[in-house]
């Protein structure tokens, strides 16, 4: 006997239909639960597939970095580092995107990474640099892109493109040196042997040019703006060499303004220690400039490091081999 609409029903047919409805309701709930379980299993399977794909990509990237980092034409991507990173200083009015780190500091220290492949084989590898501020916080990476045959047979006279990237691996600027047959001679640097490098911002706009200039014996470089107007001159020492026999002082290249001939900055080749200097060509440089200097001029002074490295110190080590 059951109660329906306030009336007790004793008809067995009605009771049978009510029981059937209950069973169908329970079966429908069970189907919904099974459907929900299938959806959850399907989502778990998709998540497992995604994790497997990510692991495969990480393995392939690691393999590419190990096997082709020194042999292909593109630079090695930077590996994760344990050094502290420079915090983003914020936006600055009129500052090209990516150069905000330079706008907030007065010195950059550029440390070249030691290539084990190059040490063991003697074959020139692509150059890689970490760029730090004075607090030893990393601000940029500098990664060389050059042709393998060009590196082996032309040495420091090769053409190259340096990709300057921030800590999130976003391009900040590029430093381009096209390959020229003339290796750069100080006596005819205003003619065919300018050895120029072109500095471009993230958008590809020319920030300026740095090139060799005429001199008799001492290294002489000029920093030009995007209109090729001379802004600064750099005069190096007559004998810019370092060795473990006593010449362990930093080699300085003063940067002077052409307007009033006052020194506004310095590019220095830092003594890295006897062991590192003798067994590798991994160098350390620093560039100092006023903190309130135009950030574009700071970028050009920073680019001087690579021209001085290739034109002066890489050439010396290449001749000593």
C-alpha positions in Angstrom: 0.0 0.0 0.0 1.4 3.4 -1.0 0.2 7.0 -0.6 -0.4 9.0 -3.8 -2.1 12.4 -3.9 -3.2 11.9 -0.3 -4.9 8.5 -1.1 -3.5 5.2 -0.1 -3.2 3.0 -3.2 -3.3 -0.8 -2.9 -3.6 -1.6 -6.6 -0.6 -3.9 -7.5 -0.4 -2.5 -11.0 0.2 1.0 -9.7 2.7 -0.2 -7.2 4.6 -2.1 -10.0 4.8 1.1 -12.1 6.1 3.0 -9.2 8.8 0.4 -8.6 9.8 0.5 -12.3 10.2 4.3 -12.2 12.4 4.1 -9.1 14.6 1.5 -10.9 14.8 3.6 -14.0 15.7 6.6 -11.9 18.5 4.7 -10.2 19.8 3.3 -13.5 19.8 6.9 -14.9 21.8 8.1 -11.9 24.2 5.1 -12.4 24.6 6.0 -16.1 25.4 9.6 -15.2 28.0 8.5 -12.7 29.6 6.2 -15.3 29.6 9.0 -17.8 31.3 11.3 -15.3 33.9 8.6 -14.5 34.6 8.2 -18.3 35.1 12.0 -18.6 37.5 12.1 -15.7 39.4 9.2 -17.1 39.5 10.9 -20.5 40.8 14.1 -18.9 43.5 12.2 -16.9 44.5 10.5 -20.1 44.8 13.8 -21.9 46.9 15.2 -19.0 49.2 12.2 -19.2 49.6 12.7 -22.9 50.5 16.4 -22.4 53.0 15.5 -19.7 54.6 12.9 -22.0 54.8 15.4 -24.8 56.4 18.0 -22.6 59.0 15.5 -21.4 59.7 14.5 -25.0 60.2 18.2 -25.9 62.5 18.8 -23.0 64.6 15.8 -23.9 64.8 16.9 -27.6 65.8 20.5 -26.6 68.4 19.2 -24.2 69.8 16.9 -26.9 69.8 19.8 -29.4 71.7 22.0 -27.0 74.3 19.2 -26.3 74.9 17.9 -29.8 74.4 20.9 -32.0 75.2 23.8 -29.9 78.7 24.2 -31.3 78.1 22.9 -34.8 75.0 24.6 -36.2 74.7 28.2 -37.4 72.3 29.3 -34.6 73.5 30.1 -31.1 73.0 27.9 -28.1 70.0 28.8 -26.0 71.1 29.7 -22.5 70.8 26.9 -19.9 69.0 27.7 -16.6 71.4 29.5 -14.3 71.7 29.6 -10.5 73.0 33.2 -10.4 70.6 35.9 -9.1 68.7 37.8 -11.8 68.4 41.5 -11.9 64.8 42.6 -11.2 63.0 44.5 -13.9 63.5 48.2 -13.1 60.3 49.4 -14.7 59.5 51.5 -17.8 61.5 54.6 -18.6 60.2 57.4 -20.9 61.9 57.3 -24.3 63.7 54.1 -23.6 63.6 51.5 -26.4 61.9 48.3 -25.1 64.4 45.9 -23.6 67.0 48.5 -22.6 65.3 49.4 -19.3 68.0 47.4 -17.4 70.7 49.7 -18.9 68.8 52.8 -18.0 69.0 52.1 -14.3 72.8 51.2 -13.9 76.2 52.8 -14.5 78.3 49.6 -15.1 77.9 46.3 -17.0 80.3 43.4 -16.5 80.5 40.9 -19.4 81.8 37.5 -18.6 82.5 35.0 -21.5 81.5 31.4 -20.9 84.3 28.8 -21.1 83.7 26.3 -23.9 84.9 22.9 -23.0 84.6 21.8 -26.6 86.9 24.6 -27.7 89.4 23.9 -24.8 89.6 20.1 -25.7 89.6 20.4 -29.5 91.1 23.9 -30.3 88.2 24.5 -32.7 86.7 27.9 -32.4 83.2 27.7 -30.9 80.5 30.4 -30.7 81.0 32.9 -28.0 78.5 33.2 -25.2 78.5 35.9 -22.5 76.7 36.6 -19.3 76.1 40.3 -18.5 75.9 41.4 -14.9 75.4 44.6 -12.9 77.7 45.6 -10.0 75.6 43.5 -7.6 76.5 40.4 -9.6 72.9 40.1 -10.8 72.5 38.9 -14.3 70.8 41.4 -16.7 71.5 40.0 -20.2 72.8 37.1 -22.3 75.0 37.7 -25.3 74.9 34.8 -27.8 77.0 34.7 -31.0 75.5 33.5 -34.3 78.2 32.8 -37.0 79.1 30.3 -39.7 81.1 27.3 -38.6 83.6 27.5 -41.5 83.9 31.2 -41.0 84.8 30.7 -37.3 87.4 28.0 -38.1 89.1 29.6 -41.1 88.6 33.3 -40.5 89.0 33.4 -36.7 88.4 36.8 -35.2 88.0 38.3 -38.7 84.7 36.5 -39.2 81.3 38.1 -39.6 78.9 37.6 -36.7 75.6 38.5 -35.2 75.3 38.8 -31.4 71.8 38.4 -30.0 71.5 40.3 -26.7 68.6 38.8 -24.8 67.1 39.5 -21.4 66.6 36.9 -18.6 63.3 35.8 -20.2 65.2 35.1 -23.5 63.5 38.0 -25.3 65.6 39.8 -27.9 66.8 43.2 -26.7 69.1 44.2 -29.4 71.5 42.8 -32.1 75.1 43.6 -32.8 76.0 42.8 -36.5 79.4 42.6 -38.0 79.2 41.7 -41.8 82.1 39.6 -43.1 84.7 41.7 -44.9 87.9 40.5 -46.6 89.9 43.3 -44.9 90.6 42.2 -41.3 90.7 45.8 -39.9 94.0 47.7 -40.1 94.5 50.7 -37.8 96.5 52.6 -40.6 93.6 52.5 -43.1 90.6 52.2 -40.8 88.9 55.3 -42.4 89.1 53.6 -45.8 88.5 49.9 -46.5 89.3 48.5 -43.1 86.7 50.1 -40.9 85.8 46.8 -39.2 82.3 48.3 -38.4 79.6 46.7 -36.2 76.0 47.9 -36.4 73.8 48.0 -33.3 70.1 47.6 -33.7 67.3 47.7 -31.2 64.6 45.0 -30.7 62.5 46.5 -33.6 65.5 46.4 -36.0 66.0 50.2 -35.9 69.7 51.3 -36.1 70.9 52.7 -32.8 74.4 53.5 -34.1 77.7 52.2 -35.5 81.0 51.4 -33.8 84.1 51.0 -35.9 87.9 51.3 -36.1 89.5 54.7 -36.8 92.9 55.7 -38.2 95.9 55.6 -35.9 99.6 54.7 -36.1 100.0 52.1 -33.3 97.4 52.4 -30.7 93.9 50.9 -31.0 91.5 53.7 -32.0 87.7 53.3 -32.2 84.8 55.6 -32.9 81.1 55.5 -31.7 78.7 57.0 -34.2 74.9 57.6 -33.9 72.4 56.3 -36.4 73.2 59.3 -38.7 76.9 58.4 -38.6 77.7 61.5 -36.6 80.8 60.8 -34.4 79.8 60.9 -30.7 82.8 59.4 -28.8 86.3 58.3 -29.4 88.1 55.4 -27.7 91.9 55.2 -27.5 93.5 52.1 -26.2 97.1 51.5 -24.9 99.9 51.0 -27.2 100.5 47.5 -25.9 97.1 46.1 -24.7 98.4 42.8 -23.5 98.1 40.8 -20.3 100.2 37.8 -19.1 101.0 35.9 -15.9 104.6 37.3 -15.9 103.6 40.6 -14.3 101.1 42.3 -16.7 98.0 41.5 -14.7 96.5 44.9 -14.5 93.2 45.6 -16.2 93.6 47.0 -19.7 91.5 50.2 -20.0 90.1 51.9 -23.0 88.9 55.5 -22.1 85.7 56.8 -23.8 85.9 60.5 -24.6 83.3 62.8 -25.9 84.2 64.6 -29.1 82.3 67.8 -27.9 84.7 68.7 -25.1 87.2 65.8 -25.0 86.1 64.8 -21.5 86.1 61.2 -20.4 82.6 59.9 -20.0 83.2 56.2 -19.6 85.7 53.3 -19.8 85.8 49.8 -21.4 88.1 47.5 -19.4 89.6 44.1 -20.1 89.6 42.5 -16.7 92.4 40.1 -15.6 90.6 36.8 -15.1 93.4 34.8 -13.4 96.5 33.0 -14.7 94.8 29.6 -15.2 91.8 31.0 -17.2 93.9 33.4 -19.3 96.5 30.7 -20.2 94.2 27.8 -21.1 91.1 29.6 -22.5 90.2 32.7 -24.5 87.2 33.4 -22.3 87.6 37.0 -21.3 85.9 39.3 -18.8 85.1 43.0 -19.7 83.4 45.8 -18.0 82.0 49.1 -19.3 81.3 52.1 -17.1 79.2 55.2 -18.0 77.2 57.9 -16.3 73.9 56.6 -14.9 72.0 59.5 -16.5 73.5 59.0 -20.0 71.2 58.4 -22.9 70.4 54.7 -22.9 71.1 54.5 -26.6 74.6 55.7 -26.0 75.0 53.2 -23.2 74.0 50.4 -25.6 76.6 51.6 -28.1 79.3 51.7 -25.4 78.3 48.2 -24.4 78.7 47.1 -28.0 82.3 48.3 -28.0 83.1 45.4 -25.8 82.6 42.9 -28.7 84.5 45.0 -31.2 87.5 45.5 -28.9 87.4 41.8 -28.0 87.5 40.6 -31.6 89.8 43.4 -33.0 92.4 43.4 -30.2 92.4 40.5 -27.9 91.0 37.7 -30.0 93.5 38.7 -32.7 96.3 38.5 -30.3 95.4 35.0 -29.1 94.8 33.8 -32.6 98.3 35.0 -33.6 99.8 33.2 -30.6 98.3 29.8 -31.5 
